[in-house]
Amino acid sequence: MNARTILAALVGFASAISACGGTPSPEDGSGSSAGALTVCAAGATLEGVDVSEFQGAIDWSVVHGSGRAFGIARVSDGTGHLDPTFAANYGGMKAAGMVRGSYQFFRAGEDPIAQADLMLAEIGALGAGDLAPMLDVEVTDGQSNAVIDAGIASWVNHVRAATGRAPLVYTAPSFWSSIGSPNPAGAVLVVANWGPVCPSVPPPWNDWQVWQYADNGHVPGIGGLVDLDKFNGTLAQLVTLAAGGGSDGLPARTDYVGIASTKDGGGYWVAKGDGGIFSFGDAKFYGSAGGTATKEPAMGISPTTDHGGYFLAGADGGVFTYGDAAFQGSMGGKALKQRVVGIASSASGGYRLVATDGGVFTFGASFHGSMGGKALNAPVVGIASTPSGNGYWLVASDGGMFAFGDAGFYGSMGGTPLHAPIVGMAVSPSGHGYWLVASDGGVFTFGDAVFHGSMGGKPLGRPVTGMAARPQGDGYWLVAADGGVFGFGAAAFAGRP
């Protein structure tokens, strides 16, 4: 980011990022791209800055006192130039009580893993108050789109594996379009778009977490001009994000994370990131973790086989049971390489958890294999059991499908360009097919799963986070992060939180 930059991923806040030391991109953040959506903030925003050596010495206590909640500091320009002010800026933000972040100007002609390792070595271990690393993508350095795309993916996947968090990607809409609109699965968007009332969001994203809205701001404590950013959310959300929540598929505690159908399909339960459960239609309320001090946000809900209760899973592998759902163990308190992102009940009365690396943990349910330790093109985002309970599917954010036990493979979106990442799935009544859903509400069907409609291409206030099918297979619901519920086929709308 030339004087613009990075921050990002805060599940809802405003920030400002700094001047990177690279050559400005052709649009300098002012353009939009074909297919870009204009997306306004959903509510409250926070102010921030991103900085580099071009701002000189900074008094971070004065910056914080001026109302800036966070800052992002440049680590390096590729591997060839370390920013001499990084250590002072990174330490200064923390000392001033600000949420802090870091970014690296991406050089497509250099080894992406070497660039990532340099950045990781400079920032050290992430702690509470530290945002995930950000990649500043704004120049081609004469490389082809294929080389740039592969380099971005390598950097993002390497940093995610090393930190356990979803990296941020900073770019401008028209520049992203000019390099073929790559899809760095799971990365959080920091969009540079100077001047408009609301920013343009380039595909594959359909929402923004941070918007760099100007590159010529004046902020007390900083000499000269600086990049100004807004985060799309509240201070509580920013703090949650910087504590490891809201990234790598983890929701903020204020987000709605999943939906489950009742036995006859006449209602549904909706789960919230804070563990709250909301019932609609003929869905009975059996209890929730809402108001409980959970270590990590909730990641999903799964009904028991007879739909007389439900299981709720947290990102740390903790499991909460309600109604006739029997507790049979959890990963809570155990060391995990990656956070848990989904739960699926089994016909046995047990359940399975899955982590972003495809590791599967079973409790009162049979184990048939996992992707843990195997190379993945994209993180796993969900799990679903077969009707017999003797198998299961894992789904990745690129739409890749992995089948175990008696789960049949009926196709996938793996390798197919997507406008938005896959966030969940549901299984047909026979178990001979499944639906996948993307964050833009697009639905993809395989095997005997029937297509009943989708939100793909329709305006959404917040991204879709999950889906549930009616047990009859004649319809399904989608739920969005803001609690919006969308019914298709025979799945009737019965209310929303």
C-alpha positions in Angstrom: 0.0 0.0 0.0 1.6 3.0 -1.0 0.3 5.3 1.6 -2.7 3.2 1.8 -2.7 -0.3 3.4 -3.7 -2.9 5.4 -5.5 -3.9 8.3 -8.1 -6.0 8.2 -10.1 -8.6 9.1 -11.8 -7.5 12.0 -15.2 -8.8 11.7 -16.5 -5.5 11.6 -14.5 -2.4 12.1 -12.9 0.5 10.5 -9.2 1.0 10.2 -6.6 2.7 8.4 -3.4 1.4 7.1 -0.2 2.8 6.1 2.1 3.7 3.4 3.9 0.8 1.9 7.1 1.5 0.2 6.1 0.1 -3.2 5.3 1.5 -6.5 1.6 2.7 -6.5 -0.8 0.4 -8.3 -2.3 1.8 -11.6 -5.5 2.8 -9.9 -4.1 4.0 -6.6 -7.3 2.7 -4.9 -9.7 5.0 -6.7 -11.2 2.6 -9.2 -13.8 -0.1 -9.2 -14.0 -3.3 -11.2 -16.4 -5.3 -13.3 -18.6 -7.4 -11.0 -17.7 -5.3 -7.9 -20.5 -4.7 -5.3 -21.0 -1.4 -3.6 -21.3 -2.4 0.1 -21.9 0.1 2.9 -21.1 -0.5 6.6 -23.6 -2.6 8.4 -23.6 -0.3 11.5 -20.8 1.1 13.7 -17.3 1.6 12.3 -13.9 2.3 13.9 -11.1 4.4 12.7 -7.5 3.3 12.2 -4.3 4.0 10.4 -1.6 2.0 8.5 1.9 3.2 8.5 5.5 2.6 7.3 8.8 4.4 7.4 7.3 7.2 5.2 5.5 8.5 8.3 8.7 8.8 10.3 8.6 8.7 14.1 5.1 8.4 15.5 3.6 9.2 18.9 1.2 6.3 19.3 -0.3 7.6 22.6 -1.4 10.7 20.7 -2.7 8.7 17.8 -4.8 6.6 20.2 -6.0 9.6 22.0 -7.3 11.1 18.7 -9.8 8.3 18.5 -7.9 5.7 16.4 -8.6 2.2 17.7 -5.9 0.3 15.8 -2.9 0.6 13.5 -1.1 -1.5 11.0 2.6 -1.3 10.4 4.7 -2.4 7.4 7.2 -5.2 8.1 8.9 -5.2 4.7 8.8 -4.7 1.0 9.2 -8.3 -0.2 12.4 -9.9 1.2 14.6 -7.1 -0.1 13.8 -4.3 2.3 12.9 -4.4 6.0 11.0 -1.4 7.2 13.3 0.3 9.8 10.4 1.7 11.8 8.5 -1.6 12.2 9.7 -2.6 15.6 9.1 0.9 17.0 5.6 1.1 15.5 4.6 -2.4 16.4 5.7 -2.0 20.0 4.4 1.6 20.2 0.9 0.6 19.2 0.8 -2.1 21.9 2.2 0.2 24.6 -0.5 2.8 23.7 -3.3 0.2 24.2 -4.2 -0.1 20.5 -5.1 -3.2 18.5 -2.1 -3.6 16.2 -1.5 -5.3 12.9 1.3 -5.9 10.4 1.6 -6.1 6.7 4.0 -7.0 3.9 4.2 -5.5 0.4 3.9 -8.4 -1.9 6.5 -9.0 -4.6 5.1 -11.5 -7.1 8.6 -12.1 -8.6 10.0 -13.3 -5.3 9.4 -16.6 -3.4 6.1 -16.2 -1.5 7.1 -18.6 1.2 10.4 -16.8 1.8 8.4 -13.5 2.1 5.9 -15.1 4.5 8.7 -16.6 6.7 10.4 -13.2 6.9 7.2 -11.6 8.0 6.4 -14.3 10.6 9.9 -14.1 12.0 9.7 -10.3 12.4 6.2 -10.3 14.1 6.8 -13.3 16.4 3.9 -15.1 18.1 0.5 -13.4 17.8 -1.2 -12.5 21.1 -4.4 -10.9 22.3 -4.6 -7.5 20.6 -2.7 -8.6 17.5 -4.4 -8.8 14.1 -3.6 -11.6 11.6 -0.8 -10.6 9.1 -1.8 -8.8 6.0 -0.6 -9.1 2.4 -0.5 -5.9 0.4 -1.2 -6.8 -3.2 -1.0 -3.9 -5.6 1.7 -4.4 -8.2 2.4 -7.2 -10.8 6.2 -6.7 -11.1 5.8 -8.0 -14.6 4.5 -11.4 -13.6 1.6 -13.3 -15.2 -1.8 -13.6 -13.5 -1.1 -17.3 -12.9 2.1 -16.6 -11.1 0.6 -13.9 -9.0 -2.4 -16.0 -8.1 -0.3 -19.0 -7.1 2.0 -16.7 -5.1 -0.9 -15.1 -3.2 -2.4 -18.6 -2.4 1.0 -19.9 -1.2 1.5 -16.9 1.1 -2.0 -17.0 2.5 -2.0 -20.8 3.2 1.5 -20.7 4.7 0.6 -17.8 7.1 -2.7 -19.4 8.0 -0.9 -22.7 8.9 1.7 -20.9 10.9 -0.7 -18.6 12.9 -4.0 -20.5 13.0 -5.7 -17.3 11.7 -7.1 -16.1 8.4 -4.7 -13.6 6.9 -5.8 -10.3 5.5 -5.4 -9.3 1.9 -5.2 -5.7 0.9 -6.0 -4.7 -2.6 -8.0 -2.2 -4.8 -11.0 -3.4 -6.8 -9.8 -2.6 -10.3 -6.3 -4.0 -9.6 -7.8 -7.2 -8.3 -9.9 -7.5 -11.4 -6.9 -6.8 -13.6 -5.1 -9.9 -12.2 -8.0 -12.2 -12.8 -9.9 -11.8 -9.5 -8.1 -14.6 -7.6 -9.8 -16.4 -4.8 -7.5 -16.7 -1.7 -9.9 -19.0 0.2 -10.6 -17.8 3.7 -8.6 -14.5 3.5 -10.2 -11.4 4.9 -10.6 -8.4 2.6 -9.1 -5.0 3.2 -10.3 -2.9 0.3 -8.6 0.3 -0.9 -11.2 2.5 -2.5 -10.7 6.3 -2.1 -13.5 8.8 -2.4 -16.9 7.0 -2.6 -19.5 7.1 0.1 -19.3 3.3 0.3 -16.6 1.1 -1.1 -16.6 -1.3 -4.1 -16.0 -4.9 -3.1 -14.3 -7.1 -5.8 -15.2 -10.7 -6.4 -14.8 -13.3 -4.9 -15.7 -11.2 -1.7 -19.2 -9.8 -1.1 -18.4 -7.8 2.0 -15.5 -5.9 3.5 -14.0 -5.9 7.0 -11.7 -2.9 6.5 -11.9 -0.1 4.0 -9.0 2.2 3.3 -11.0 5.3 2.3 -8.2 7.9 1.9 -4.4 8.1 1.5 -4.0 11.7 2.5 -5.3 12.0 6.0 -3.9 14.1 8.9 -3.8 12.4 12.3 -2.4 13.9 15.5 0.8 12.2 16.5 1.8 11.5 12.8 3.8 13.9 10.8 2.6 14.3 7.1 0.0 12.3 5.3 -1.2 8.9 6.3 -3.7 6.3 5.1 -7.1 6.3 6.8 -9.2 3.1 7.3 -12.6 2.2 8.6 -13.4 -1.1 10.2 -16.9 -2.4 9.7 -17.9 -3.1 13.3 -17.6 -2.3 17.0 -14.8 -2.1 19.4 -16.0 -5.4 21.0 -15.8 -7.1 17.6 -12.3 -5.6 17.0 -11.1 -7.0 20.3 -12.6 -10.4 19.6 -10.9 -10.5 16.2 -7.6 -9.5 17.6 -7.9 -12.3 20.2 -8.1 -14.9 17.5 -11.9 -14.8 16.8 -13.6 -13.7 13.7 -10.8 -15.1 11.5 -9.9 -18.4 9.8 -13.6 -19.0 9.5 -14.2 -18.1 13.1 -17.2 -15.8 13.7 -17.5 -12.9 16.0 -19.7 -13.7 18.9 -22.3 -11.4 17.5 -22.5 -13.4 14.3 -25.1 -16.1 13.6 -23.2 -19.3 12.7 -25.6 -22.1 11.8 -29.1 -23.4 11.3 -30.7 -26.8 11.9 -34.1 -28.2 10.9 -36.8 -29.8 13.0 -37.9 -33.4 12.3 -40.9 -32.5 10.1 -39.3 -29.5 8.6 -41.8 -27.1 10.1 -39.2 -25.0 11.9 -35.6 -24.5 12.7 -33.0 -23.5 15.3 -30.5 -20.7 14.6 -27.2 -20.6 16.5 -25.2 -17.5 17.4 -21.5 -17.1 17.9 -22.0 -16.4 21.6 -23.7 -19.8 22.0 -27.2 -18.4 21.9 -29.9 -20.6 20.3 -33.1 -19.2 18.8 -36.1 -21.4 17.8 -38.7 -20.7 15.2 -41.8 -22.5 13.8 -42.3 -25.9 15.6 -38.7 -25.9 16.9 -38.7 -26.3 20.7 -36.2 -24.4 22.7 -34.0 -26.8 24.8 -31.5 -24.3 26.1 -28.3 -22.5 25.0 -24.9 -21.3 26.0 -25.9 -17.7 25.5 -24.5 -15.6 28.3 -22.0 -18.3 29.3 -18.4 -17.3 29.3 -17.1 -19.7 26.6 -13.4 -19.7 25.6 -14.1 -19.6 21.9 -17.0 -18.6 19.7 -19.6 -21.2 18.7 -19.0 -22.7 15.2 -22.1 -24.8 14.5 -25.2 -26.6 15.5 -26.3 -30.1 14.7 -29.7 -31.7 15.8 -29.9 -35.2 17.2 -31.2 -38.0 15.0 -34.8 -37.7 16.3 -34.5 -33.8 16.4 -35.4 -33.8 20.1 -32.2 -31.9 21.0 -29.1 -30.4 19.5 -25.3 -30.2 19.9 -23.4 -27.0 19.8 -19.6 -26.9 19.1 -17.1 -24.2 19.9 -13.9 -23.3 18.0 -11.8 -24.9 20.8 -13.7 -28.2 20.4 -15.9 -27.7 23.4 -19.3 -29.4 23.0 -22.6 -28.3 24.6 -25.7 -30.5 24.6 -29.4 -29.7 25.0 -32.6 -31.7 25.0 -32.0 -35.4 24.4 -28.5 -34.7 23.1 -26.1 -36.7 25.3 -22.6 -35.4 26.1 -20.0 -38.0 25.1 -16.8 -36.0 25.3 -15.1 -33.0 23.6 -11.8 -31.5 22.6 -12.2 -28.6 25.1 -9.0 -28.0 26.9 -7.0 -30.2 24.6 -4.3 -28.9 22.3 -5.5 -28.4 18.8 -3.3 -27.7 15.7 -6.3 -25.9 14.1 -9.6 -24.7 15.4 -12.8 -26.7 15.1 -15.2 -25.4 12.4 -18.0 -27.9 12.4 -20.0 -30.6 14.2 -22.2 -33.4 12.8 -24.4 -35.7 14.9 -24.4 -39.5 14.1 -27.2 -42.1 14.1 -25.3 -43.7 16.9 -26.2 -40.8 19.2 -22.7 -39.5 19.1 -21.0 -36.7 17.1 -18.0 -35.7 15.1 -16.0 -32.5 15.1 -13.8 -31.3 12.2 -11.0 -28.7 12.3 -9.8 -26.5 9.4 -6.9 -28.9 8.6 -9.5 -31.7 8.1 -8.7 -33.4 11.3 -11.8 -35.4 12.6 -12.5 -36.1 16.3 -15.2 -38.6 17.1 -17.2 -39.1 20.3 -19.7 -41.9 20.5 -19.4 -42.2 16.7 -17.2 -44.3 14.5 -14.0 -42.9 12.9 -13.4 -43.5 9.2 -10.5 -41.3 8.4 -9.6 -37.6 8.0 -7.6 -35.1 6.0 -5.5 -34.2 9.1 -1.8 -34.0 8.0 -2.7 -34.2 4.3 -2.1 -31.2 1.9 -5.2 -29.2 1.3 -5.8 -26.5 -1.3 -8.2 -24.7 1.0 -9.3 -25.0 4.6 -12.1 -27.4 5.6 -15.2 -25.5 6.7 -17.8 -28.2 7.5 -18.7 -31.8 8.1 -21.9 -33.9 7.6 -22.8 -37.5 8.5 -24.4 -40.0 6.3 -27.9 -41.2 7.3 -26.6 -44.5 8.5 -24.0 -42.7 10.7 -21.2 -45.0 9.2 -19.6 -42.3 7.2 -19.2 -38.6 6.7 -18.2 -35.8 4.2 -15.8 -32.9 4.8 -16.2 -29.8 2.6 -13.5 -27.2 2.0 -13.9 -23.5 1.3 -13.0 -24.1 -2.4 -15.8 -26.6 -2.7 -13.5 -29.7 -2.5 -15.3 -32.7 -1.1 -13.8 -35.6 0.9 -15.8 -38.8 1.6 -15.1 -41.3 4.3 -16.8 -44.6 5.4 -20.1 -45.2 3.5 -20.2 -41.6 2.2 -20.3 -41.6 -1.6 -18.5 -39.0 -3.7 -21.0 -37.2 -6.0 -18.9 -34.3 -7.2 -17.4 -31.1 -5.9 -16.6 -27.5 -6.8 -12.9 -28.1 -6.3 -11.0 -26.5 -9.1 -14.0 -24.6 -10.3 -13.8 -20.8 -10.1 -16.1 -19.5 -7.3 -17.5 -16.0 -6.8 -17.4 -16.6 -3.0 -16.0 -19.3 -0.7 -18.1 -22.3 0.3 -19.2 -22.1 3.9 -21.3 -25.2 4.5 -23.3 -28.2 3.2 -26.4 -30.3 3.8 -27.1 -33.9 2.9 -30.1 -35.3 0.9 -32.5 -37.7 2.8 -31.1 -40.7 0.9 -27.5 -39.8 1.5 -26.9 -40.0 -2.2 -26.4 -36.4 -2.7 -25.6 -33.0 -1.0 -25.9 -29.3 -1.3 -23.1 -26.8 -0.9 -23.6 -23.2 0.0 -21.3 -20.2 -0.6 -21.0 -17.0 1.5 -22.8 -15.1 -1.2 -25.8 -17.5 -0.9 -25.0 -19.5 -4.1 -26.2 -23.1 -3.8 -24.6 -26.0 -5.7 -26.2 -29.5 -6.0 -24.7 -33.0 -6.4 -26.1 -36.5 -6.7 -29.9 -36.6 -6.0 -29.9 -33.2 -4.1 -32.5 -31.0 -5.9 -31.9 -27.3 -6.6 -34.6 -25.1 -5.2 -33.1 -21.7 -5.6 -30.3 -19.5 -4.1 -29.3 -16.0 -3.1 -26.4 -16.0 -5.5 -26.3 -12.5 -7.1 -28.9 -11.0 -4.8 -27.9 -8.3 -2.3 -27.1 -9.5 1.2 -26.6 -7.4 4.3 -24.0 -9.9 5.6 -22.5 -13.1 4.2 -24.3 -16.5 4.5 -22.8 -18.7 7.1 -24.7 -22.0 6.9 -27.6 -24.0 5.6 -30.0 -26.7 6.6 -32.2 -29.0 4.5 -35.7 -30.1 5.3 -35.6 -33.8 6.2 -37.8 -34.5 3.2 -35.2 -33.0 0.9 -37.8 -30.7 -0.7 -36.3 -27.4 0.4 -33.6 -25.8 2.5 -32.8 -22.7 4.5 -29.8 -20.4 4.5 -28.7 -18.3 7.4 -26.5 -15.2 7.2 -24.2 -13.6 9.8 -26.8 -11.0 10.7 -29.4 -13.6 11.4 -31.2 -13.3 8.1 -33.0 -16.6 7.1 -33.8 -17.4 3.5 -36.1 -20.3 2.6 -36.3 -22.2 -0.7 -38.6 -24.9 -2.0 -40.9 -26.2 0.8 -38.6 -24.6 3.5 -40.9 -21.9 4.8 -39.7 -18.8 6.5 -40.7 -19.0 10.2 -38.9 -16.0 11.7 -35.4 -14.7 12.3 -33.5 -13.5 15.4 
